[in-house]
Amino acid sequence: MQILRSLLVLFLSVIVLSCNKDDEAKSTPKKPYAEQAPIDDLAINKFLDEYNMEVSTDLDNVSFTKITTENNLPSIRSEFNIQTKIVKVDDYDHKMYYIKFADGNGLQPTAVDSIFANYKGEYIYTKKEEVTPSTDPKTYIEYIASSKFEAVTQPAWMSQAGYIKGWTEFVSLLKTGDSSVDSNGSAVFENFGAGVVFMPSALGYYNSGTGNIPKYAPLIFNISLKKMNYIDHDRDGLDSVIEEFVYDTAQGMYVAKKNDTDANGVLDMYDTDDDADYYLTKTEIANSKKHFPSNGLDSDLDGKKDYLDTDDDNDGILSKNEKLKDCDNDGIPSYLDYDDGCD
């Protein structure tokens, strides 16, 4: 039963958080970002000013209450340290707002890593209500509100590849924590990263919408990051974070490099032969470690790892032209052997 429940959670997460091709096909023509971005930004800021936020003691949940003259609650903006981040989509700068409840003390994931987390998602919209007591003709008031579209209350594993931009940008700012098992056999998580993010629709589903999320809806996610795993998408022996990301100290997170060494249109993290030399990347790594263990996977010490080097031994002959050769029978493949005895 637990396995089925976990699979169901993962399935729902993929549907809600990833881009849905059918939804995209049915979407209306996009509004210009310059037109929609100010509308979303105004809605988010009104929400931050007009709502109170209560955070659960375990940091796993938040609840929002509309501020009224009767409850006189403090606003989100007045109670919390709101930070912002500019995220570029299609060469346009979009602003997301976020609040960290805790940074975490462990590993920091990238957009291609698998995470073990729980979360709740809501969308922001303008609510219309009839004024009471009723009048003739009826009169209405409008105000900013939010509506929940999904909640994963127990942590579940999620692969983030293909998830919406705002989600991965925020998760990449958090770190995992400590985990243990108590005397009852239950998992205990402490010191994990957690927070809430308010993102414009361009960092979510924009003109597509999905499920019961309307088009052009700003989104809210509160996320608790418990654990993570690195993923090797092309199974070449290199975690995708190594092939695709570099740590940016200024931003405090990993940023994508979009590496495509052989310019074949396939990113290195998905390419089983990164340098198109006809040797699988995993084979080059294994052979480099075997024959030149002290050179750090760079047999000819030219500054390029063998799996990114089209001439691994720097002998002027492309590695792909030395495939499956050992001309001098010394046990070192010719593509790694500068003095290979090949004519």
N, C-alpha and C positions, 0 to 999 in steps of 0.2 A: 504493500500500500504506500509506503514511504517513497519507493522508487517511482510509482505512478504519479504521486503528488508532485515530486520533484520535476518529472518530465512535463507535467501539465504547467507548472510554474514557468519552466524554461520556454515552453511553447508560447504561452501567453506573453512572456517578456519579449520574445522575438517579434511577435505580431505588433505589439504596441510600440516598441522602441526602435525597430528597424524600419527602413523605407519600404513601403508597400508598392510594388510595381503596378498592381491593378488600380490602386488609388491614384497613382501618378497619371495613369492613362486616362482616368476619368476627370482629372483636375481641370479647372478653368484656367484660362491664360493668366500668367502671373501679373500681379500689380508690380509696378516699379518699386524697388526697395526704398527709394527716396520718398515714396508716397506712404508705404506701409510702416516703415521703421519708426517714424515719429508717433504714429497712432499706438503702436505696441509699447513704446517707451512711456508714453503718457499713461496708458493703462497700468503698467507695472508700477510706476511711481505713485499713482493714485492708490493702488492696492497697499503699497508700503506705508502710505500716510493714513489710510482709512481703516486698516485692520490691525488687530492685536494678534500676536503669535505666542502660543504656549508650547513649550518643548517638553516632551516626556523625560523623566529622570534617566531613562536608559538611552536617550538620544535617538531612539528608533522611530519616533513619530512626532508630528507637529499638528496643531489644530489652529484654525483661524476664526476670529470672532469680529464681526463688524462693530466698529466703535460708534456708540450712541451717546446722547446726553445723559441717558439713564445709567449706563455702565461706566462711562468715563474712563475707559481702559487706555493704557499707553499704546502708542502706535509701534509698529515694527521698526520704523526708522528711528524712533526715539529710544528704543530699548537695546538695539543690536548694532554691531559694527558691520555695516553693509559695505562690501567691496565690489568693485566692478572689473570687468575684463572685456576688452575689445576682441571680437572674433571676426575674422574676415571670411566672407562667403561671396564668391563671384566678384571679387575685388571691391566689395562694399563692406564697410566696417559696421558691425552690429554689436550693441552693448548688452551684456548679460550682467545681472546682479546676483551676488551670492553672499551667504553668511556661513561661516564655519563655526560649528559648535565645538569641534575638536579636530586637531590636525592629524592625529594618528602617529604612531612611532615606528612603523614598519616599512614595507615596500610601497613604492609609488607606481601605480599602473599607467599604462599607455592605452591608446584607443584600440589596440589589437590584442590586449591581454584578457584573460578570463578572470572574472571577479565573483566573489561570494558576498552577496549583499542583500539587504532588504530596502524597500523604498515605497513611496506613495507618490502618485502623479495626479496633478490637478490642472485644469485649464482655466484661464481668466476670461471672463466675458462680461458684457453689460446686461444686468438683470432688469427686467421691467415688471413692476408690481402696481396693482390697482390701489389707489388711495382709499383707506377706510376711515370713517363710514363711506359707503358708496355714494357717488354723486350721479346726477343725470344732466348732461352726458358724463360718462365715466372719465375719471382723470387718473393719470398714471405718474409714477416716479421712476426714474432710472438711476441705478448705481452700479459700481463695479463689484463683481463677486467672483467666486471660484467654484468649480464643480469637480469632484473626484472622478477619475476614470479608471484607476486601477490602484491596488495596494497589494504588495507582497510582504506580508507581516513576518514570515519566517525566512531567514537567509536562504538564498538559492544561487547556484552557479549560473553565470551568464557569460557567454562569449560576446564581446562588444563589437566585433567586426561588423560594420554596416549599421551600427546604431546612430541615432540622430546626433548632430554635431554638438548641440548644447549639452547633452548628457555626457559624452566622452570628454568634452573640455572641462566640465566640472569634476568628474570622477578623477581626472588626471591631476587635480589639485589636492586630492586626499591621499592618505596613507593607510595601510592596514594596521592592525593592532596585535595584541597577544591573544592566544587561544589556549584553552586547557579543558580538561574533563573533570567534572566534580564527582563526588562519591556516589552519586546516583546515576552516573554515566551520561549526564547531560553536558553539552558543550557550553563553555563559558567564554565570553569575549570581553576583552577590556582594552582600553587605550586605543581604540580604533578611531579612524577619521569619520566625521559625520557633519552634515550640514544641509542647507537648503539653497536651491538655485531658482532664480526667476529669469526665464529666457524669452526673448522675442520669438515670434512665430517663424522667422527665417532660420532659426537654429533648431526648430522642431519640424513641423510638417508644412508650413507656409500655405500655399494655395491648394495643397492636396488634402489635408486633413487625414484622419484615419479612424476607423471604428466610430466611436461616439465623440471624437475630438473634432470640433468644427474647423473649417478653413480659417487661416489667419488668426489662430488663437495663441496668445502667449501661454507658456507652460510653467508649472511649478513642480519641482521634484525635491522631496527630502530623501536623502540617501545615507545609509550607514554601511561603510565599507569594512567587512570583517576579514576577508582573506583574498588572495589573488594567486593566479598561476600564469607563468609565461607560456606562450603558445608558439609552436614552430609550424606555421601554416603550410609550408612546402616540404616539411619533414627532411630538411637537408642537414640537420644537426646544429643549426643556428636559430636561436629564438628570434622571432620576428622583430622584437624590440631592438635587437642588435643590427638587423638589416635595414630597419626603417626609421629608427628614432635616434635623436641625439638630445642630451640633457641641456636645457637652456637655463643657466643660472639666474639670469635676469627675470625670467618668467616663473622660475621655481617649478618647472615641469618639463616633461619630454615633448619635443616637437618633431613632426614628421619631416623626413628628408626627401621623400618620394624618389628613392633610389631605383634606377633602372639601368644597371651597368652596361648591358649589351644593347640598350635602346630598342628592344623588341616589343615594347608596349606592355610588358609584364613586370610589375614591381619585383625587386629582388626577393621580397618576403614571400612571394608566390611562385618564384622562378626556381626550378630545380637545377638549372645550369646558368648561374648568374652572369658568367662572362662569355657564354656561347662558344666554349672551346671544345665541346663534345664530351667533356668530362663532368659528370654530375658533381654539384657542389659538395655533397656528402662524401664522394669518393676523393676529391681533392683534399678535403679536410683530413680524412683518414690517412691518406698517403703522406701528407705534409707532417702529421704528427709522428708517423712511423719512421720516415727517413730523415727528417730535419726537425726533431723535437725541440731543439734549442732556438730555432729561428722564428717561433711564434706564428706558424702557418704562412710564412713568407720565405719560400725556399731560396730565392735569389737575392733576398735582402734589398729589394728595390723600392720598398715602402708600400707595395701592393700585396694584399693577401692573395694566396694562390687562387682562391675561388673567385677573385675579381681580376686576375691577371691573365691576359691572353697569351703571354709568353712566360710561363712559370719559372723557367730556368735561365731566362735572359740570354739565350744563345742565338737569337735572331730568327729562330724558326718558331712559328706559331704552334702553341700546344696542340691545337686540333690537327696539325699536320704530323704530329709525333704520336698519335693515338695508338695505344696498344703495342708500343715498341719498347724494347730494351736491347739496343744494338750491341752494347758491350757485355751483355749478360752479367751485370754486376748486381742485379736485384733491384736497382733503382729505375723506375719507369723513365724513358727517354725525355718525357716532357718536364721532368724534374731534374734531369742530369745534364749539367752544362757540358761535360766531357763524356758524351754518350756514345761516341764512336760511329754515329750515323753519317753516311755520306750525303 
